């Protein structure tokens, strides 16, 4: 029997207020019926595996405007916060939320909290920004976040105290897995106090590792930007005898950027991702496969995700894997890029074969650029769907995209597991077909 996630969406109460979209757009408001759902399963064999009637098939609420809303727009105050690492498209989402609140719903009080969840805590003394159409007019043209960001957990009670003092009714949380956990804690504290505050998440991660949103915003820009580094690595590799271009891309737990960048720029000969362990030494190891490649073609391009090969940082009786964590609670990774660069040089020195290794790490360049066209469209859609959901009083949820349909996903369900590349499915096979790398590297 297939796993059945919980897709129940919480709401603050009954929606009794006619949506202002009727006056703006008339019959073109395109309201989504309250009972509209999209099925979780898309394969016939998965549906056949479920022993239940049609009404009990797992399904998610379809996102979009409703005919009636919960909050009175003229009395509504909203807050926006961005947390975690930077990512292409954050400003697009801030702009989209602000403009939709102002122009579609008539909400006139929108506040931006600076430096992540620190912005709610008085002791940090961060200013609060009044967000208006003029404030956000051109922010989509630049990277980063006009609200800036920070990592690390803050006390949910203090955050809700701030929301209470400012009479905020809706909080939009833009961020990744850690941000969504913080948003859930805030929503639970709100519920504990029996307050009418909706908490809605917009998932942000260039790693594309949040479940039930495929892709997350910023991802498509990230792998498109990564292409330039692969092109440079290819040029460098072909520009020297036994040239090796090595590119390290982001991807702590999930190798989606490495995979998609490789498929988009198929000059890559080896890809390493966190989901597929690999050996360095031995007749079927990476070093020998690289030697064989150089012997045949005289150059090679390698892409490695930052979280790949962490098990290699061990020596007999001495564990070198980091136990330290960052402010978000993530284990600090060892640098697999530098490790491979030095390892390749050492290996070829030992076998007395000259090699020219060029190492490229574009990580911070990639995450700080403005969103490209496809991501820009996607960010605007996410922002507007988040506003539509929040105005109906839906809470403890985020906006996802499931099989090309925007949906409402409970935060606790979205963060229950991390999305990863499945080595047994088509994406990884496509990478192997594109690179021609030996599959045994990843056995």
C-alpha positions as CSV (number, residue, x, y, z in Angstrom):
1,X,0.0,0.0,0.0
2,X,1.3,3.4,-0.9
3,X,2.0,6.0,1.8
4,X,-0.9,8.5,2.2
5,X,0.3,12.0,3.3
6,X,-1.9,14.2,5.3
7,X,-3.2,17.0,3.1
8,X,-5.7,18.5,5.5
9,X,-5.5,22.3,5.4
10,X,-6.3,24.3,8.6
11,X,-8.4,27.4,8.5
12,X,-9.1,30.2,11.0
13,X,-12.9,30.1,10.3
14,X,-15.7,30.4,7.8
15,X,-15.3,32.7,4.9
16,X,-18.3,35.1,4.8
17,X,-16.9,38.2,3.1
18,X,-17.3,38.5,-0.7
19,X,-14.0,38.7,-2.5
20,X,-13.1,42.2,-3.9
21,X,-11.9,40.3,-7.0
22,X,-15.5,40.2,-8.2
23,X,-15.6,43.9,-8.6
24,X,-12.2,44.0,-10.3
25,X,-12.6,41.2,-12.8
26,X,-16.3,40.1,-12.9
27,X,-16.7,36.8,-14.5
28,X,-12.9,36.6,-15.2
29,X,-12.1,36.3,-11.4
30,X,-11.8,32.5,-12.1
31,X,-12.6,31.5,-8.6
32,X,-11.5,28.0,-7.5
33,X,-14.4,25.9,-5.9
34,X,-13.8,25.1,-2.3
35,X,-13.9,21.4,-3.0
36,X,-11.4,21.5,-5.9
37,X,-8.7,18.9,-5.4
38,X,-5.8,17.4,-7.5
39,X,-4.9,13.8,-7.0
40,X,-1.7,12.9,-5.3
41,X,-1.1,9.8,-7.4
42,X,-0.6,10.3,-11.1
43,X,0.4,6.8,-12.2
44,X,-2.4,4.3,-12.8
45,X,-0.5,1.5,-11.0
46,X,-0.3,3.7,-7.9
47,X,-4.1,4.4,-8.0
48,X,-4.8,0.7,-8.5
49,X,-2.7,0.0,-5.4
50,X,-5.1,2.0,-3.1
51,X,-8.0,0.0,-1.7
52,X,-10.6,2.8,-1.2
53,X,-13.4,4.5,-3.0
54,X,-12.9,7.5,-5.2
55,X,-13.8,10.1,-2.5
56,X,-11.0,8.8,-0.2
57,X,-8.1,9.0,-2.7
58,X,-5.4,11.3,-1.4
59,X,-5.7,14.7,-2.9
60,X,-4.5,18.3,-2.4
61,X,-6.5,21.5,-2.4
62,X,-6.1,23.4,-5.6
63,X,-4.7,26.9,-5.0
64,X,-6.4,30.1,-6.3
65,X,-8.8,32.8,-5.3
66,X,-12.1,31.9,-3.5
67,X,-15.4,33.7,-3.9
68,X,-15.6,34.5,-0.2
69,X,-12.7,35.4,2.1
70,X,-12.1,35.5,5.8
71,X,-10.3,38.8,6.5
72,X,-11.8,42.2,6.0
73,X,-9.2,43.8,3.6
74,X,-9.4,47.3,5.0
75,X,-8.8,46.1,8.5
76,X,-6.1,43.6,7.6
77,X,-2.4,44.0,8.3
78,X,0.2,41.7,6.8
79,X,3.9,40.9,7.4
80,X,6.5,39.4,5.2
81,X,9.8,37.8,6.3
82,X,12.6,36.2,4.3
83,X,14.9,33.7,6.0
84,X,17.9,31.4,5.3
85,X,20.3,31.7,2.4
86,X,19.8,34.0,-0.5
87,X,18.1,32.7,-3.7
88,X,17.1,34.1,-7.0
89,X,13.5,35.4,-7.0
90,X,13.0,36.5,-3.4
91,X,12.4,40.1,-4.3
92,X,9.9,38.9,-7.0
93,X,7.9,37.1,-4.3
94,X,8.0,40.1,-2.0
95,X,6.9,42.4,-4.8
96,X,4.1,39.9,-5.9
97,X,2.7,39.6,-2.4
98,X,2.7,43.3,-1.8
99,X,1.1,44.3,-5.1
100,X,-1.6,41.6,-4.8
101,X,-2.5,42.7,-1.3
102,X,-2.7,46.3,-2.4
103,X,-4.3,46.2,-5.8
104,X,-6.4,43.0,-5.7
105,X,-7.6,43.0,-2.1
106,X,-7.2,46.6,-0.9
107,X,-4.9,45.8,2.0
108,X,-3.0,48.9,2.9
109,X,-0.7,47.8,5.8
110,X,2.1,45.5,4.7
111,X,5.3,45.3,6.8
112,X,8.6,43.8,5.9
113,X,10.6,42.3,8.8
114,X,14.4,42.5,8.2
115,X,17.1,39.9,8.7
116,X,14.8,36.9,9.0
117,X,13.1,35.9,12.3
118,X,15.5,38.3,14.1
119,X,13.4,41.1,12.8
120,X,10.6,40.3,15.2
121,X,12.8,40.2,18.3
122,X,13.2,43.7,20.0
123,X,16.8,43.1,21.3
124,X,18.1,42.9,17.7
125,X,16.8,46.4,17.0
126,X,16.1,45.8,13.3
127,X,13.9,48.4,11.6
128,X,10.6,47.4,10.1
129,X,9.9,48.5,6.6
130,X,6.6,49.7,5.3
131,X,6.0,47.9,2.0
132,X,4.0,49.8,-0.6
133,X,3.8,49.6,-4.4
134,X,6.5,52.4,-4.8
135,X,8.8,50.5,-2.3
136,X,8.7,47.3,-4.4
137,X,8.3,48.8,-7.8
138,X,11.7,47.7,-9.3
139,X,13.1,45.2,-6.7
140,X,12.5,42.3,-9.1
141,X,15.4,43.5,-11.2
142,X,18.0,42.9,-8.5
143,X,19.1,39.8,-6.7
144,X,19.0,39.1,-2.9
145,X,16.3,40.3,-0.6
146,X,15.4,43.9,0.2
147,X,14.5,42.6,3.6
148,X,17.9,40.8,4.0
149,X,18.0,37.5,5.8
150,X,19.5,35.5,8.6
151,X,19.7,31.9,9.8
152,X,18.9,30.5,13.2
153,X,15.9,29.7,15.3
154,X,14.1,32.4,17.3
155,X,11.6,32.1,20.1
156,X,8.1,31.6,18.6
157,X,6.5,33.2,21.6
158,X,8.5,36.4,21.1
159,X,7.6,36.5,17.4
160,X,3.9,36.1,18.2
161,X,4.2,38.8,20.8
162,X,5.4,41.1,18.0
163,X,2.6,40.1,15.7
164,X,0.1,40.8,18.5
165,X,1.6,44.2,19.3
166,X,1.4,45.3,15.7
167,X,-2.1,43.8,15.1
168,X,-0.8,41.7,12.2
169,X,-3.4,39.2,10.8
170,X,-1.3,37.5,8.1
171,X,2.4,36.4,8.1
172,X,4.1,35.3,4.9
173,X,7.3,33.3,5.5
174,X,9.6,33.0,2.6
175,X,12.3,30.3,3.1
176,X,13.5,26.8,3.0
177,X,13.1,23.8,5.3
178,X,14.3,25.6,8.5
179,X,12.1,28.6,7.7
180,X,9.0,26.4,7.3
181,X,9.8,24.7,10.7
182,X,9.9,28.2,12.2
183,X,6.6,29.1,10.5
184,X,5.0,26.0,11.9
185,X,6.1,26.8,15.4
186,X,4.7,30.4,15.0
187,X,1.4,29.0,13.7
188,X,1.2,26.5,16.6
189,X,1.9,29.3,19.1
190,X,-0.8,31.4,17.4
191,X,-3.3,28.5,17.8
192,X,-2.3,27.9,21.4
193,X,-3.2,31.6,22.1
194,X,-6.4,31.3,20.1
195,X,-5.4,34.2,17.9
196,X,-6.7,34.9,14.4
197,X,-3.4,35.1,12.5
198,X,-2.8,33.2,9.3
199,X,0.7,31.9,8.6
200,X,1.4,31.0,5.0
201,X,4.8,29.8,3.6
202,X,6.4,30.3,0.2
203,X,9.1,27.6,-0.2
204,X,12.5,28.9,-1.3
205,X,15.5,26.8,-1.9
206,X,17.8,26.6,-4.9
207,X,18.5,23.0,-3.9
208,X,14.9,22.1,-4.9
209,X,14.7,19.8,-1.9
210,X,11.3,20.7,-0.4
211,X,8.6,18.1,-0.9
212,X,5.4,18.8,-2.9
213,X,6.7,21.7,-4.8
214,X,8.5,20.9,-8.0
215,X,10.4,23.0,-8.6
216,X,10.9,25.4,-5.7
217,X,11.5,29.0,-6.9
218,X,15.1,30.0,-7.7
219,X,16.0,26.5,-8.8
220,X,15.6,27.0,-12.5
221,X,17.7,30.2,-12.4
222,X,20.3,28.4,-10.3
223,X,21.0,25.6,-12.7
224,X,20.7,28.0,-15.7
225,X,23.5,30.1,-14.1
226,X,25.5,27.0,-13.3
227,X,25.7,26.3,-17.1
228,X,28.2,29.2,-17.5
229,X,30.6,27.6,-15.0
230,X,30.3,24.3,-16.8
231,X,31.1,26.0,-20.1
232,X,34.1,27.7,-18.6
233,X,35.3,24.4,-17.1
234,X,34.9,22.7,-20.5
235,X,37.0,25.5,-22.2
236,X,39.7,25.3,-19.5
237,X,39.8,21.5,-19.7
238,X,40.2,21.5,-23.5
239,X,42.8,24.2,-23.3
240,X,45.5,22.1,-21.6
241,X,46.9,18.6,-22.0
242,X,45.1,16.2,-19.7
243,X,42.9,19.1,-18.7
244,X,40.3,18.6,-15.9
245,X,37.6,21.2,-15.2
246,X,36.0,20.6,-11.8
247,X,32.8,22.5,-10.8
248,X,31.3,22.4,-7.3
249,X,27.6,23.3,-7.2
250,X,25.2,23.8,-4.3
251,X,23.2,20.8,-3.0
252,X,23.6,19.8,0.6
253,X,21.3,16.8,0.6
254,X,19.9,16.8,-2.9
255,X,21.7,16.8,-6.2
256,X,19.1,18.4,-8.4
257,X,21.2,21.4,-9.5
258,X,24.1,19.2,-10.5
259,X,21.8,16.9,-12.4
260,X,19.8,19.5,-14.3
261,X,22.8,21.7,-15.1
262,X,24.5,18.7,-16.5
263,X,21.5,17.8,-18.7
264,X,21.2,21.4,-19.8
265,X,24.9,21.7,-20.7
266,X,26.0,18.1,-21.7
267,X,29.7,18.7,-21.7
268,X,30.0,17.0,-18.3
269,X,31.7,13.6,-18.0
270,X,31.3,12.8,-14.3
271,X,28.6,13.9,-11.8
272,X,28.7,13.2,-8.1
273,X,25.6,13.9,-5.9
274,X,24.8,13.2,-2.2
275,X,22.3,10.5,-3.1
276,X,24.8,8.2,-4.8
277,X,27.9,7.1,-2.9
278,X,31.1,6.6,-4.9
279,X,34.6,5.1,-4.5
280,X,37.8,7.0,-5.3
281,X,40.3,4.1,-5.4
282,X,40.4,0.7,-7.0
283,X,39.9,-0.5,-10.6
284,X,36.3,0.7,-10.7
285,X,36.8,3.8,-8.7
286,X,36.6,7.4,-9.8
287,X,40.3,8.1,-10.1
288,X,40.8,5.1,-12.5
289,X,37.7,6.1,-14.5
290,X,39.1,9.6,-14.8
291,X,42.5,8.3,-15.9
292,X,40.8,6.2,-18.6
293,X,38.8,9.2,-19.8
294,X,41.9,11.3,-20.1
295,X,43.7,8.6,-21.9
296,X,40.9,8.4,-24.5
297,X,39.9,12.0,-24.9
298,X,42.6,14.2,-23.3
299,X,40.2,16.2,-21.1
300,X,37.3,15.8,-18.7
301,X,34.7,17.9,-16.9
302,X,33.4,17.0,-13.4
303,X,30.4,18.4,-11.5
304,X,30.1,17.7,-7.8
305,X,27.3,18.7,-5.5
306,X,28.5,20.2,-2.2
307,X,27.0,17.4,-0.1
308,X,28.4,14.6,-2.2
309,X,31.1,12.2,-0.9
310,X,31.0,13.3,2.8
311,X,31.6,9.7,3.8
312,X,35.1,10.0,2.1
313,X,36.3,12.3,4.8
314,X,37.4,9.5,7.1
315,X,40.7,7.9,7.8
316,X,41.6,4.8,9.8
317,X,40.9,5.6,13.5
318,X,40.3,9.2,12.7
319,X,36.8,10.7,11.9
320,X,37.2,13.8,9.8
321,X,33.5,14.4,9.2
322,X,32.4,17.7,10.8
323,X,30.1,17.5,13.8
324,X,29.7,21.3,13.9
325,X,26.5,22.9,12.8
326,X,25.5,26.3,11.5
327,X,22.9,28.7,12.9
328,X,20.2,26.7,11.1
329,X,21.3,23.4,12.7
330,X,22.8,22.1,9.4
331,X,25.9,20.0,9.8
332,X,28.9,22.0,8.4
333,X,30.0,20.1,5.4
334,X,33.6,19.4,4.5
335,X,34.6,20.9,1.2
336,X,34.3,18.1,-1.4
337,X,35.4,20.4,-4.2
338,X,38.8,21.1,-2.7
339,X,39.1,17.5,-1.5
340,X,38.6,16.2,-5.1
341,X,40.8,18.8,-6.6
342,X,43.7,17.9,-4.3
343,X,43.0,14.2,-4.6
344,X,43.1,14.2,-8.4
345,X,46.4,16.0,-8.4
346,X,47.9,13.6,-5.8
347,X,46.7,10.5,-7.7
348,X,48.1,11.5,-11.0
349,X,51.4,12.5,-9.4
350,X,51.7,9.0,-7.9
351,X,51.2,7.4,-11.3
352,X,53.5,9.9,-12.9
353,X,50.9,11.3,-15.3
354,X,50.8,15.1,-15.8
355,X,47.3,16.7,-15.2
356,X,46.0,20.2,-15.3
357,X,43.1,20.8,-12.9
358,X,41.0,24.0,-13.0
359,X,38.6,24.3,-10.0
360,X,35.5,26.5,-10.2
361,X,33.1,27.2,-7.2
362,X,30.3,29.6,-8.4
363,X,28.0,29.0,-5.4
364,X,27.5,32.5,-4.1
365,X,27.5,34.0,-7.6
366,X,24.6,31.7,-8.5
367,X,22.4,32.4,-5.5
368,X,22.7,36.2,-5.6
369,X,21.6,36.8,-9.2
370,X,18.1,38.1,-10.2
371,X,15.5,35.6,-11.2
372,X,15.4,34.6,-14.9
373,X,12.2,34.8,-16.9
374,X,10.8,31.3,-16.0
375,X,11.5,31.8,-12.3
376,X,10.1,35.3,-12.4
377,X,6.8,34.0,-13.7
378,X,6.8,31.2,-11.2
379,X,7.6,33.6,-8.3
380,X,4.7,35.9,-9.2
381,X,2.3,32.9,-9.3
382,X,3.5,31.6,-5.9
383,X,3.1,35.1,-4.4
384,X,-0.5,35.6,-5.6
385,X,-1.6,32.1,-4.6
386,X,-0.1,32.7,-1.2
387,X,-2.2,35.9,-0.8
388,X,-5.4,34.2,-2.1
389,X,-4.9,31.4,0.5
390,X,-4.1,33.8,3.4
391,X,-7.1,36.1,2.7
392,X,-9.4,33.0,3.2
393,X,-7.9,32.4,6.6
394,X,-5.9,29.3,5.6
395,X,-2.9,28.7,7.9
396,X,-0.1,26.3,8.7
397,X,0.3,25.8,5.0
398,X,2.6,26.6,2.1
399,X,2.0,27.0,-1.7
400,X,3.3,24.0,-3.6
401,X,3.3,22.9,-7.2
402,X,2.3,19.3,-7.8
403,X,2.3,18.0,-11.3
404,X,2.0,21.5,-12.8
405,X,-0.9,22.5,-10.5
406,X,-0.5,25.0,-7.7
407,X,-1.7,23.4,-4.4
408,X,-2.1,24.0,-0.7
409,X,0.2,21.8,1.4
410,X,0.2,21.6,5.2
411,X,3.6,22.7,6.4
412,X,4.0,19.6,8.6
413,X,3.5,17.4,5.6
414,X,5.9,19.4,3.4
415,X,8.8,19.2,6.0
416,X,8.1,15.6,7.0
417,X,10.7,14.4,4.4
418,X,13.3,15.9,2.2
419,X,13.0,15.7,-1.6
420,X,16.0,13.9,-3.1
421,X,17.1,12.5,-6.5
422,X,16.0,8.9,-6.7
423,X,18.9,7.0,-8.3
424,X,16.4,4.3,-9.4
425,X,14.3,6.7,-11.4
426,X,14.6,8.4,-14.8
427,X,16.4,11.6,-13.8
428,X,19.6,9.9,-12.7
429,X,19.5,7.4,-15.6
430,X,19.4,10.5,-17.9
431,X,22.5,11.9,-16.2
432,X,24.3,8.6,-16.7
433,X,23.2,8.5,-20.3
434,X,24.4,12.1,-20.9
435,X,27.8,11.8,-19.2
436,X,28.6,8.3,-20.1
437,X,30.2,7.8,-16.7
438,X,30.4,4.2,-15.4
439,X,27.4,3.3,-13.3
440,X,29.6,1.3,-10.9
441,X,31.0,4.5,-9.6
442,X,27.7,4.8,-7.7
443,X,27.1,1.2,-6.6
